[in-house]
Amino acid sequence: MSEKISDYKFRTPIALRFSDIDAVGHVNNAIYLTYFEAARFAYWKEITDWNLRKDGVIVGRSEVNYLKPITLEDEVYCYVRTTRIGNSSFDMMYLLVRVTPNGEEICTTGKTVCISYDYTRNKSVPIPDKEREKMIAHDEPRLITNTN
C-alpha cells in the first residue's frame, strides 16, 4: 500500500489512551483496528450519514501495515477514504499519522473490506444508493474503483 495524504479529504483525531500502550511504550498492535473503527464511524457519520440501525455494515477483512511506532505523547490523526465500491462490498483505506515539527508523518496504513449487511436476513445486501453516491462524491470518482 503506497498511500499519499493528498489523496484523502477526511481526517479525524484519534484519542490515545494509557491502556493502548504496551510494555515497550508503543501503541499495542491490536489497538490499531480500534482506531480504524473509530475513524470509519466518524467518516460514515459525517460523510454519508449512514443509518447503521437500518442498513448494517460488517467487516469482512482487515489489513494493517505498521510502519513506525506511535507513543502516548504523539498527536495522532486518521485519514479515511473509500477506494473501491462493488455491489454489496466496499474497501476503505486508512492512514494513521502523527504530527511532527515538519508536518504529518505516516505511521500506519490499513484497509478494511466492508460489507453492506441485513442482520434480519443474515446476508449481504446491495449498498444503499444514497450512501454509495455520497462516498463516490466525497472521495472523487477518479480515486474509486467501481466494480458494479
Biotite code that builds the C-alpha atoms (Angstrom):
import biotite.structure as struc

atoms = struc.array([
    struc.Atom([0.000, 0.000, 0.000], chain_id="A", res_id=1, res_name="MET", atom_name="CA", element="C"),
    struc.Atom([1.693, 3.130, -1.197], chain_id="A", res_id=2, res_name="SER", atom_name="CA", element="C"),
    struc.Atom([-0.574, 5.894, 0.005], chain_id="A", res_id=3, res_name="GLU", atom_name="CA", element="C"),
    struc.Atom([-0.375, 9.679, -0.181], chain_id="A", res_id=4, res_name="LYS", atom_name="CA", element="C"),
    struc.Atom([-2.026, 12.014, 2.313], chain_id="A", res_id=5, res_name="ILE", atom_name="CA", element="C"),
    struc.Atom([-3.045, 14.254, -0.594], chain_id="A", res_id=6, res_name="SER", atom_name="CA", element="C"),
    struc.Atom([-5.459, 11.519, -1.822], chain_id="A", res_id=7, res_name="ASP", atom_name="CA", element="C"),
    struc.Atom([-7.509, 11.867, 1.379], chain_id="A", res_id=8, res_name="TYR", atom_name="CA", element="C"),
    struc.Atom([-10.096, 14.531, 2.233], chain_id="A", res_id=9, res_name="LYS", atom_name="CA", element="C"),
    struc.Atom([-11.430, 13.159, 5.533], chain_id="A", res_id=10, res_name="PHE", atom_name="CA", element="C"),
    struc.Atom([-9.335, 13.375, 8.714], chain_id="A", res_id=11, res_name="ARG", atom_name="CA", element="C"),
    struc.Atom([-10.339, 12.770, 12.329], chain_id="A", res_id=12, res_name="THR", atom_name="CA", element="C"),
    struc.Atom([-8.350, 12.999, 15.571], chain_id="A", res_id=13, res_name="PRO", atom_name="CA", element="C"),
    struc.Atom([-7.502, 9.804, 17.439], chain_id="A", res_id=14, res_name="ILE", atom_name="CA", element="C"),
    struc.Atom([-7.506, 9.968, 21.232], chain_id="A", res_id=15, res_name="ALA", atom_name="CA", element="C"),
    struc.Atom([-4.703, 7.858, 22.645], chain_id="A", res_id=16, res_name="LEU", atom_name="CA", element="C"),
    struc.Atom([-5.414, 6.183, 25.972], chain_id="A", res_id=17, res_name="ARG", atom_name="CA", element="C"),
    struc.Atom([-2.906, 4.982, 28.537], chain_id="A", res_id=18, res_name="PHE", atom_name="CA", element="C"),
    struc.Atom([-4.415, 1.494, 28.188], chain_id="A", res_id=19, res_name="SER", atom_name="CA", element="C"),
    struc.Atom([-3.465, 1.488, 24.467], chain_id="A", res_id=20, res_name="ASP", atom_name="CA", element="C"),
    struc.Atom([0.244, 1.416, 25.319], chain_id="A", res_id=21, res_name="ILE", atom_name="CA", element="C"),
    struc.Atom([2.253, -1.795, 25.633], chain_id="A", res_id=22, res_name="ASP", atom_name="CA", element="C"),
    struc.Atom([5.198, -2.549, 27.934], chain_id="A", res_id=23, res_name="ALA", atom_name="CA", element="C"),
    struc.Atom([7.679, -1.031, 25.455], chain_id="A", res_id=24, res_name="VAL", atom_name="CA", element="C"),
    struc.Atom([5.823, 2.303, 25.346], chain_id="A", res_id=25, res_name="GLY", atom_name="CA", element="C"),
    struc.Atom([4.207, 1.920, 21.918], chain_id="A", res_id=26, res_name="HIS", atom_name="CA", element="C"),
    struc.Atom([0.563, 1.556, 20.945], chain_id="A", res_id=27, res_name="VAL", atom_name="CA", element="C"),
    struc.Atom([-0.214, -2.162, 21.061], chain_id="A", res_id=28, res_name="ASN", atom_name="CA", element="C"),
    struc.Atom([-0.681, -3.715, 17.620], chain_id="A", res_id=29, res_name="ASN", atom_name="CA", element="C"),
    struc.Atom([-4.255, -4.876, 18.384], chain_id="A", res_id=30, res_name="ALA", atom_name="CA", element="C"),
    struc.Atom([-5.387, -1.307, 19.122], chain_id="A", res_id=31, res_name="ILE", atom_name="CA", element="C"),
    struc.Atom([-4.870, -0.074, 15.545], chain_id="A", res_id=32, res_name="TYR", atom_name="CA", element="C"),
    struc.Atom([-8.054, -1.788, 14.354], chain_id="A", res_id=33, res_name="LEU", atom_name="CA", element="C"),
    struc.Atom([-9.950, 0.092, 17.071], chain_id="A", res_id=34, res_name="THR", atom_name="CA", element="C"),
    struc.Atom([-8.507, 3.372, 15.762], chain_id="A", res_id=35, res_name="TYR", atom_name="CA", element="C"),
    struc.Atom([-9.592, 2.432, 12.220], chain_id="A", res_id=36, res_name="PHE", atom_name="CA", element="C"),
    struc.Atom([-13.055, 1.569, 13.512], chain_id="A", res_id=37, res_name="GLU", atom_name="CA", element="C"),
    struc.Atom([-13.428, 4.922, 15.287], chain_id="A", res_id=38, res_name="ALA", atom_name="CA", element="C"),
    struc.Atom([-12.290, 6.763, 12.153], chain_id="A", res_id=39, res_name="ALA", atom_name="CA", element="C"),
    struc.Atom([-14.598, 4.699, 9.933], chain_id="A", res_id=40, res_name="ARG", atom_name="CA", element="C"),
    struc.Atom([-17.619, 5.548, 12.095], chain_id="A", res_id=41, res_name="PHE", atom_name="CA", element="C"),
    struc.Atom([-16.685, 9.235, 12.111], chain_id="A", res_id=42, res_name="ALA", atom_name="CA", element="C"),
    struc.Atom([-16.436, 9.108, 8.274], chain_id="A", res_id=43, res_name="TYR", atom_name="CA", element="C"),
    struc.Atom([-19.815, 7.375, 7.938], chain_id="A", res_id=44, res_name="TRP", atom_name="CA", element="C"),
    struc.Atom([-21.480, 9.837, 10.300], chain_id="A", res_id=45, res_name="LYS", atom_name="CA", element="C"),
    struc.Atom([-20.036, 12.963, 8.687], chain_id="A", res_id=46, res_name="GLU", atom_name="CA", element="C"),
    struc.Atom([-19.752, 11.985, 5.010], chain_id="A", res_id=47, res_name="ILE", atom_name="CA", element="C"),
    struc.Atom([-22.561, 9.508, 4.363], chain_id="A", res_id=48, res_name="THR", atom_name="CA", element="C"),
    struc.Atom([-24.899, 9.924, 7.340], chain_id="A", res_id=49, res_name="ASP", atom_name="CA", element="C"),
    struc.Atom([-25.201, 6.116, 7.130], chain_id="A", res_id=50, res_name="TRP", atom_name="CA", element="C"),
    struc.Atom([-28.109, 4.808, 9.229], chain_id="A", res_id=51, res_name="ASN", atom_name="CA", element="C"),
    struc.Atom([-26.392, 1.738, 10.673], chain_id="A", res_id=52, res_name="LEU", atom_name="CA", element="C"),
    struc.Atom([-29.504, 0.680, 12.588], chain_id="A", res_id=53, res_name="ARG", atom_name="CA", element="C"),
    struc.Atom([-31.420, 0.434, 9.306], chain_id="A", res_id=54, res_name="LYS", atom_name="CA", element="C"),
    struc.Atom([-28.633, -0.619, 6.911], chain_id="A", res_id=55, res_name="ASP", atom_name="CA", element="C"),
    struc.Atom([-25.911, -2.618, 8.646], chain_id="A", res_id=56, res_name="GLY", atom_name="CA", element="C"),
    struc.Atom([-22.252, -2.971, 7.752], chain_id="A", res_id=57, res_name="VAL", atom_name="CA", element="C"),
    struc.Atom([-19.883, -5.753, 8.774], chain_id="A", res_id=58, res_name="ILE", atom_name="CA", element="C"),
    struc.Atom([-16.131, -6.030, 8.278], chain_id="A", res_id=59, res_name="VAL", atom_name="CA", element="C"),
    struc.Atom([-15.095, -8.911, 6.043], chain_id="A", res_id=60, res_name="GLY", atom_name="CA", element="C"),
    struc.Atom([-11.318, -8.408, 6.150], chain_id="A", res_id=61, res_name="ARG", atom_name="CA", element="C"),
    struc.Atom([-8.768, -6.100, 7.754], chain_id="A", res_id=62, res_name="SER", atom_name="CA", element="C"),
    struc.Atom([-5.138, -5.308, 6.935], chain_id="A", res_id=63, res_name="GLU", atom_name="CA", element="C"),
    struc.Atom([-2.666, -3.274, 8.977], chain_id="A", res_id=64, res_name="VAL", atom_name="CA", element="C"),
    struc.Atom([0.800, -2.171, 7.869], chain_id="A", res_id=65, res_name="ASN", atom_name="CA", element="C"),
    struc.Atom([2.909, -0.992, 10.803], chain_id="A", res_id=66, res_name="TYR", atom_name="CA", element="C"),
    struc.Atom([5.492, 1.485, 9.553], chain_id="A", res_id=67, res_name="LEU", atom_name="CA", element="C"),
    struc.Atom([6.532, 3.495, 12.628], chain_id="A", res_id=68, res_name="LYS", atom_name="CA", element="C"),
    struc.Atom([5.578, 3.158, 16.287], chain_id="A", res_id=69, res_name="PRO", atom_name="CA", element="C"),
    struc.Atom([3.067, 5.512, 17.891], chain_id="A", res_id=70, res_name="ILE", atom_name="CA", element="C"),
    struc.Atom([3.602, 6.544, 21.515], chain_id="A", res_id=71, res_name="THR", atom_name="CA", element="C"),
    struc.Atom([1.369, 8.088, 24.161], chain_id="A", res_id=72, res_name="LEU", atom_name="CA", element="C"),
    struc.Atom([2.925, 11.523, 23.597], chain_id="A", res_id=73, res_name="GLU", atom_name="CA", element="C"),
    struc.Atom([2.063, 11.611, 19.881], chain_id="A", res_id=74, res_name="ASP", atom_name="CA", element="C"),
    struc.Atom([-0.716, 13.748, 18.410], chain_id="A", res_id=75, res_name="GLU", atom_name="CA", element="C"),
    struc.Atom([-2.440, 11.330, 16.029], chain_id="A", res_id=76, res_name="VAL", atom_name="CA", element="C"),
    struc.Atom([-4.991, 11.668, 13.225], chain_id="A", res_id=77, res_name="TYR", atom_name="CA", element="C"),
    struc.Atom([-6.556, 9.103, 10.947], chain_id="A", res_id=78, res_name="CYS", atom_name="CA", element="C"),
    struc.Atom([-7.301, 9.784, 7.299], chain_id="A", res_id=79, res_name="TYR", atom_name="CA", element="C"),
    struc.Atom([-10.052, 7.656, 5.721], chain_id="A", res_id=80, res_name="VAL", atom_name="CA", element="C"),
    struc.Atom([-11.308, 7.165, 2.184], chain_id="A", res_id=81, res_name="ARG", atom_name="CA", element="C"),
    struc.Atom([-13.331, 4.706, 0.152], chain_id="A", res_id=82, res_name="THR", atom_name="CA", element="C"),
    struc.Atom([-11.215, 3.145, -2.606], chain_id="A", res_id=83, res_name="THR", atom_name="CA", element="C"),
    struc.Atom([-13.477, 0.512, -4.174], chain_id="A", res_id=84, res_name="ARG", atom_name="CA", element="C"),
    struc.Atom([-17.223, 0.073, -4.375], chain_id="A", res_id=85, res_name="ILE", atom_name="CA", element="C"),
    struc.Atom([-18.868, -3.132, -5.517], chain_id="A", res_id=86, res_name="GLY", atom_name="CA", element="C"),
    struc.Atom([-22.485, -4.257, -5.329], chain_id="A", res_id=87, res_name="ASN", atom_name="CA", element="C"),
    struc.Atom([-22.536, -5.138, -1.622], chain_id="A", res_id=88, res_name="SER", atom_name="CA", element="C"),
    struc.Atom([-18.942, -4.577, -0.515], chain_id="A", res_id=89, res_name="SER", atom_name="CA", element="C"),
    struc.Atom([-16.542, -1.667, -0.481], chain_id="A", res_id=90, res_name="PHE", atom_name="CA", element="C"),
    struc.Atom([-12.937, -1.047, 0.568], chain_id="A", res_id=91, res_name="ASP", atom_name="CA", element="C"),
    struc.Atom([-11.827, 1.653, 2.975], chain_id="A", res_id=92, res_name="MET", atom_name="CA", element="C"),
    struc.Atom([-8.212, 2.775, 3.352], chain_id="A", res_id=93, res_name="MET", atom_name="CA", element="C"),
    struc.Atom([-6.668, 4.410, 6.415], chain_id="A", res_id=94, res_name="TYR", atom_name="CA", element="C"),
    struc.Atom([-3.574, 6.436, 7.189], chain_id="A", res_id=95, res_name="LEU", atom_name="CA", element="C"),
    struc.Atom([-2.601, 6.943, 10.811], chain_id="A", res_id=96, res_name="LEU", atom_name="CA", element="C"),
    struc.Atom([-0.327, 9.962, 11.037], chain_id="A", res_id=97, res_name="VAL", atom_name="CA", element="C"),
    struc.Atom([1.458, 11.738, 13.845], chain_id="A", res_id=98, res_name="ARG", atom_name="CA", element="C"),
    struc.Atom([2.124, 15.446, 13.892], chain_id="A", res_id=99, res_name="VAL", atom_name="CA", element="C"),
    struc.Atom([5.815, 16.374, 13.841], chain_id="A", res_id=100, res_name="THR", atom_name="CA", element="C"),
    struc.Atom([7.576, 19.756, 13.633], chain_id="A", res_id=101, res_name="PRO", atom_name="CA", element="C"),
    struc.Atom([7.953, 19.045, 9.886], chain_id="A", res_id=102, res_name="ASN", atom_name="CA", element="C"),
    struc.Atom([4.310, 18.146, 9.244], chain_id="A", res_id=103, res_name="GLY", atom_name="CA", element="C"),
    struc.Atom([2.392, 14.893, 9.343], chain_id="A", res_id=104, res_name="GLU", atom_name="CA", element="C"),
    struc.Atom([4.258, 11.589, 9.227], chain_id="A", res_id=105, res_name="GLU", atom_name="CA", element="C"),
    struc.Atom([2.537, 8.363, 8.151], chain_id="A", res_id=106, res_name="ILE", atom_name="CA", element="C"),
    struc.Atom([2.951, 5.723, 10.868], chain_id="A", res_id=107, res_name="CYS", atom_name="CA", element="C"),
    struc.Atom([0.447, 3.067, 9.801], chain_id="A", res_id=108, res_name="THR", atom_name="CA", element="C"),
    struc.Atom([-1.669, 2.222, 6.779], chain_id="A", res_id=109, res_name="THR", atom_name="CA", element="C"),
    struc.Atom([-4.640, -0.084, 6.699], chain_id="A", res_id=110, res_name="GLY", atom_name="CA", element="C"),
    struc.Atom([-7.563, -1.384, 4.739], chain_id="A", res_id=111, res_name="LYS", atom_name="CA", element="C"),
    struc.Atom([-10.917, -2.947, 5.544], chain_id="A", res_id=112, res_name="THR", atom_name="CA", element="C"),
    struc.Atom([-13.342, -4.673, 3.256], chain_id="A", res_id=113, res_name="VAL", atom_name="CA", element="C"),
    struc.Atom([-16.808, -3.638, 4.449], chain_id="A", res_id=114, res_name="CYS", atom_name="CA", element="C"),
    struc.Atom([-19.986, -5.472, 3.535], chain_id="A", res_id=115, res_name="ILE", atom_name="CA", element="C"),
    struc.Atom([-23.477, -3.990, 3.463], chain_id="A", res_id=116, res_name="SER", atom_name="CA", element="C"),
    struc.Atom([-25.436, -6.427, 5.605], chain_id="A", res_id=117, res_name="TYR", atom_name="CA", element="C"),
    struc.Atom([-29.031, -7.168, 6.582], chain_id="A", res_id=118, res_name="ASP", atom_name="CA", element="C"),
    struc.Atom([-28.992, -8.535, 10.129], chain_id="A", res_id=119, res_name="TYR", atom_name="CA", element="C"),
    struc.Atom([-32.628, -9.647, 9.983], chain_id="A", res_id=120, res_name="THR", atom_name="CA", element="C"),
    struc.Atom([-31.958, -11.851, 6.947], chain_id="A", res_id=121, res_name="ARG", atom_name="CA", element="C"),
    struc.Atom([-28.326, -12.633, 7.896], chain_id="A", res_id=122, res_name="ASN", atom_name="CA", element="C"),
    struc.Atom([-26.990, -11.916, 4.427], chain_id="A", res_id=123, res_name="LYS", atom_name="CA", element="C"),
    struc.Atom([-25.192, -9.284, 2.407], chain_id="A", res_id=124, res_name="SER", atom_name="CA", element="C"),
    struc.Atom([-27.329, -6.766, 0.537], chain_id="A", res_id=125, res_name="VAL", atom_name="CA", element="C"),
    struc.Atom([-26.634, -4.068, -2.056], chain_id="A", res_id=126, res_name="PRO", atom_name="CA", element="C"),
    struc.Atom([-25.053, -0.882, -0.714], chain_id="A", res_id=127, res_name="ILE", atom_name="CA", element="C"),
    struc.Atom([-27.818, 1.709, -0.283], chain_id="A", res_id=128, res_name="PRO", atom_name="CA", element="C"),
    struc.Atom([-27.837, 4.174, -3.207], chain_id="A", res_id=129, res_name="ASP", atom_name="CA", element="C"),
    struc.Atom([-27.629, 7.298, -1.031], chain_id="A", res_id=130, res_name="LYS", atom_name="CA", element="C"),
    struc.Atom([-24.554, 6.061, 0.847], chain_id="A", res_id=131, res_name="GLU", atom_name="CA", element="C"),
    struc.Atom([-22.904, 4.833, -2.368], chain_id="A", res_id=132, res_name="ARG", atom_name="CA", element="C"),
    struc.Atom([-23.406, 8.214, -4.053], chain_id="A", res_id=133, res_name="GLU", atom_name="CA", element="C"),
    struc.Atom([-22.079, 10.139, -1.054], chain_id="A", res_id=134, res_name="LYS", atom_name="CA", element="C"),
    struc.Atom([-18.909, 8.019, -0.807], chain_id="A", res_id=135, res_name="MET", atom_name="CA", element="C"),
    struc.Atom([-18.227, 8.460, -4.516], chain_id="A", res_id=136, res_name="ILE", atom_name="CA", element="C"),
    struc.Atom([-18.947, 12.194, -4.433], chain_id="A", res_id=137, res_name="ALA", atom_name="CA", element="C"),
    struc.Atom([-16.697, 12.733, -1.415], chain_id="A", res_id=138, res_name="HIS", atom_name="CA", element="C"),
    struc.Atom([-13.760, 10.562, -2.410], chain_id="A", res_id=139, res_name="ASP", atom_name="CA", element="C"),
    struc.Atom([-13.870, 11.516, -6.077], chain_id="A", res_id=140, res_name="GLU", atom_name="CA", element="C"),
    struc.Atom([-14.779, 9.064, -8.795], chain_id="A", res_id=141, res_name="PRO", atom_name="CA", element="C"),
    struc.Atom([-11.218, 9.098, -10.148], chain_id="A", res_id=142, res_name="ARG", atom_name="CA", element="C"),
    struc.Atom([-9.939, 7.656, -6.851], chain_id="A", res_id=143, res_name="LEU", atom_name="CA", element="C"),
    struc.Atom([-12.588, 4.941, -6.539], chain_id="A", res_id=144, res_name="ILE", atom_name="CA", element="C"),
    struc.Atom([-12.722, 1.706, -8.472], chain_id="A", res_id=145, res_name="THR", atom_name="CA", element="C"),
    struc.Atom([-16.379, 0.967, -9.142], chain_id="A", res_id=146, res_name="ASN", atom_name="CA", element="C"),
    struc.Atom([-16.836, -2.760, -9.668], chain_id="A", res_id=147, res_name="THR", atom_name="CA", element="C"),
    struc.Atom([-20.581, -2.675, -10.285], chain_id="A", res_id=148, res_name="ASN", atom_name="CA", element="C"),
])
